[in-house]
Amino acid sequence: MRKAINSHRDLDIYQLAFDAAMEIFEVSKKFPVEERYGLTDQIRRSSRSVCANLVEAWRRRRYQAAFVAKLNDCETEAAETQFWLEMAVKCQYLNASQARSLYQQYERIIGGLIKMIRHPSDWLLS
């Protein structure tokens, strides 16, 4: 039996994405100051965008195409975040174990988003 979902905040996928974005915010505080408008900004934006697009998707559940389009945006932002995690490791701003853990969190997020994209009718408003 599925728990009642009254808000985007009740979605497991949203909670995972929000927690991952906050973790990225914390670890990126240690990135070099010269990356403030580069890698730091990009990884923070993409990780936050997963959550923001999910909120928008949740509000577009009346229209399947709009709902799925926003979920696709979430998926691409999550994949972009994975790219920035790889860059942070390669630049030695983030250790491999931290990045691996975050990368795996984003794999779970992407998996959950794909399930929602494949079965949008489970989430649409009647």
N, C-alpha and C positions, 0 to 999 in steps of 0.2 A: 504494500500500500504506500503510495507516494504521499509525502507530507504536503500540507497546504502551502501554496505559493501565492502570496498576496502582493509581492513586490519583487523587483529585480534583486533586492538584497537577500531574498530568500533562496535564490538560485545557488546551488553548490558551485557552479561554474563561475558565477560572479564573485563569490567569496574567495575562491582560489585565485582568480585574476587580481582581485583587490589586494590580497595578501602578498602575492608575487610582486605587484607594482610597488607596494610599500617596502618590501625587502630590497628591491632594486633601488629605490630612493635612498635607503640607508647605506647600501654598499657603495653607491655612486658618489656619496659625500666624500669618499676617500680618493676619487679620481683627481688627477692633476688639474690645477686651476686653468691651464691652457686648453683643457678639453671642455671648459664650461659651456661654450657655444657649439661644440662639436659632439663628440661621443656622449658626453654626460647628458646634454640636452636631448639628443636623439633617442637614447635608451629610455629616458624618463618619459618622453612624449609617447613613444610607441607602447610602452607598458601601460600607461594611463589610458591611452586610446582604446585598448582592449576593453576596459571597463566602461568608458564613455560610450562606445559604440554598442555595447551590450545593453546599456540603459536605453539608448535610442531604439534598439531592436525591440526591447520589451514593450515600449510604447507604440510600436508599429504592428502589433499582433493582429490588428484588424485586417491587414493586407498581407497575404502570404509573400508576394514578390518583394515588398518593402522590408518585411521581417527578415527574409532570407538574405537580401542584399546587405543589410546591416550586420548580420551574422558573418557573412563573407568578409566584410570589412574587419570584423573582430579577428577572424582567422588570419588575415594577411598582416594585421598589426602584431599579432602574437608571433608569427613567423619572423617579422622584422625584428622583434625584440630578441629572438634567438640569434639572429645575425649579429646584433650589437653585443650580445653576450660573448659570442665567438671573438669579435674584435677586441673586446675588453681583455680577454685572456691573452690574445696574441700581442697586445700592447703592454701586457703585464700590469694591468690596472686591477685585475680580479684574479684570484687564484682559481685553479682548475676545478677544485672540489666545490667551491661556492657556485661557480658557473654551471657545473654539471647538475647540481641540485636545482638551480633555477631553470635550466634548460629542460630538465625532466618535468618540472612543474608546468612549463609551457607546452610540453608534449601532452600532458593530461588536459590542459585547457583546450588545446587544438582538437584533441579527441572528443571532448564534450561538445565543442562547437559543431564539429562534423556530424555528430549524432543529432543535434538539433536541426542542422541544415537538411539532413536526410529525412527527418520526420517532423517537418514544421507543423503539421496538423495537430500534433500532440500539445502544441503550445499556443495555437491561435485562439483568439476570442471567437465565440460562436455568434 
